[in-house]
Amino acid sequence: MSSPHVRSSGFSVHVTITIDPANSSAFLAAFRRIYEIVAAEPECTYFEVFQSLEEPGVFRFVENWSKDVQWFKELSSL
């Protein structure tokens, strides 16, 4: 999955999570709605989810935001 936005200035968030590989399909199905909501945010310039081929159950997310980290912290605390 990747968002269609073009990256501008701002900051990036890199997340790695590990789940039971048997739950990968269910995780992706449940995560899709969250992905769609985040990717639709006007400040989100890029959002991609990677599933590791070498490490089953490991997912990495990369999010790029056009605002600064302080904005993100304030938004996250709401």
C-alpha positions as a LaTeX table, in Angstrom:
\begin{tabular}{lrrr}
\hline
Residue & $x$ (\AA) & $y$ (\AA) & $z$ (\AA) \\
\hline
Met1 & 0.00 & 0.00 & 0.00 \\
Ser2 & 1.23 & 3.49 & $-0.67$ \\
Ser3 & $-0.47$ & 6.86 & $-0.68$ \\
Pro4 & $-0.63$ & 8.99 & $-3.82$ \\
His5 & 0.63 & 12.21 & $-2.23$ \\
Val6 & 3.90 & 13.87 & $-3.19$ \\
Arg7 & 6.42 & 14.42 & $-0.38$ \\
Ser8 & 7.33 & 17.92 & 0.71 \\
Ser9 & 9.18 & 19.23 & 3.76 \\
Gly10 & 8.24 & 17.92 & 7.20 \\
Phe11 & 9.22 & 14.74 & 9.01 \\
Ser12 & 9.04 & 10.97 & 8.68 \\
Val13 & 7.79 & 8.25 & 10.99 \\
His14 & 9.23 & 4.75 & 10.68 \\
Val15 & 7.47 & 1.93 & 12.53 \\
Thr16 & 8.28 & $-1.77$ & 12.73 \\
Ile17 & 5.83 & $-4.23$ & 14.23 \\
Thr18 & 5.95 & $-7.99$ & 14.57 \\
Ile19 & 2.86 & $-10.16$ & 14.69 \\
Asp20 & 2.19 & $-13.87$ & 14.54 \\
Pro21 & 2.69 & $-14.70$ & 10.84 \\
Ala22 & $-0.53$ & $-16.72$ & 10.92 \\
Asn23 & $-2.38$ & $-13.44$ & 11.53 \\
Ser24 & $-0.80$ & $-11.47$ & 8.67 \\
Ser25 & $-3.85$ & $-11.55$ & 6.40 \\
Ala26 & $-6.21$ & $-10.59$ & 9.21 \\
Phe27 & $-3.86$ & $-7.80$ & 10.28 \\
Leu28 & $-3.70$ & $-6.35$ & 6.76 \\
Ala29 & $-7.47$ & $-6.54$ & 6.40 \\
Ala30 & $-7.99$ & $-4.72$ & 9.70 \\
Phe31 & $-5.20$ & $-2.23$ & 9.04 \\
Arg32 & $-6.53$ & $-1.20$ & 5.62 \\
Arg33 & $-9.14$ & 1.18 & 7.11 \\
Ile34 & $-6.54$ & 2.87 & 9.31 \\
Tyr35 & $-4.24$ & 3.18 & 6.32 \\
Glu36 & $-6.99$ & 4.80 & 4.24 \\
Ile37 & $-7.79$ & 7.32 & 6.98 \\
Val38 & $-4.15$ & 8.29 & 7.56 \\
Ala39 & $-3.27$ & 8.44 & 3.86 \\
Ala40 & $-6.26$ & 10.74 & 3.25 \\
Glu41 & $-5.00$ & 13.32 & 5.76 \\
Pro42 & $-3.89$ & 16.40 & 3.80 \\
Glu43 & $-0.70$ & 16.62 & 5.88 \\
Cys44 & 0.25 & 13.02 & 5.06 \\
Thr45 & 2.44 & 13.21 & 1.99 \\
Tyr46 & 3.44 & 9.53 & 1.87 \\
Phe47 & 2.40 & 6.35 & 3.64 \\
Glu48 & 3.65 & 2.93 & 2.70 \\
Val49 & 3.43 & $-0.45$ & 4.39 \\
Phe50 & 6.06 & $-3.08$ & 3.75 \\
Gln51 & 5.76 & $-6.75$ & 4.65 \\
Ser52 & 9.11 & $-8.48$ & 5.13 \\
Leu53 & 9.72 & $-11.48$ & 2.92 \\
Glu54 & 12.66 & $-12.61$ & 5.06 \\
Glu55 & 10.92 & $-12.21$ & 8.43 \\
Pro56 & 7.34 & $-13.51$ & 8.39 \\
Gly57 & 5.04 & $-11.37$ & 10.49 \\
Val58 & 7.27 & $-8.27$ & 10.35 \\
Phe59 & 5.69 & $-5.13$ & 8.90 \\
Arg60 & 7.31 & $-1.74$ & 8.43 \\
Phe61 & 5.46 & 1.52 & 7.89 \\
Val62 & 6.89 & 4.75 & 6.56 \\
Glu63 & 4.85 & 7.93 & 6.93 \\
Asn64 & 5.93 & 11.36 & 5.71 \\
Trp65 & 4.18 & 14.44 & 7.03 \\
Ser66 & 4.27 & 18.01 & 5.74 \\
Lys67 & 3.90 & 19.53 & 9.22 \\
Asp68 & 6.48 & 19.56 & 12.00 \\
Val69 & 6.92 & 17.09 & 14.85 \\
Gln70 & 5.29 & 19.45 & 17.37 \\
Trp71 & 2.10 & 19.48 & 15.27 \\
Phe72 & 2.11 & 15.69 & 15.23 \\
Lys73 & 2.62 & 15.45 & 19.00 \\
Glu74 & $-0.23$ & 17.88 & 19.64 \\
Leu75 & $-2.52$ & 16.02 & 17.26 \\
Ser76 & $-1.60$ & 12.67 & 18.80 \\
Ser77 & $-2.42$ & 13.89 & 22.31 \\
Leu78 & $-6.04$ & 14.77 & 21.44 \\
\hline
\end{tabular}
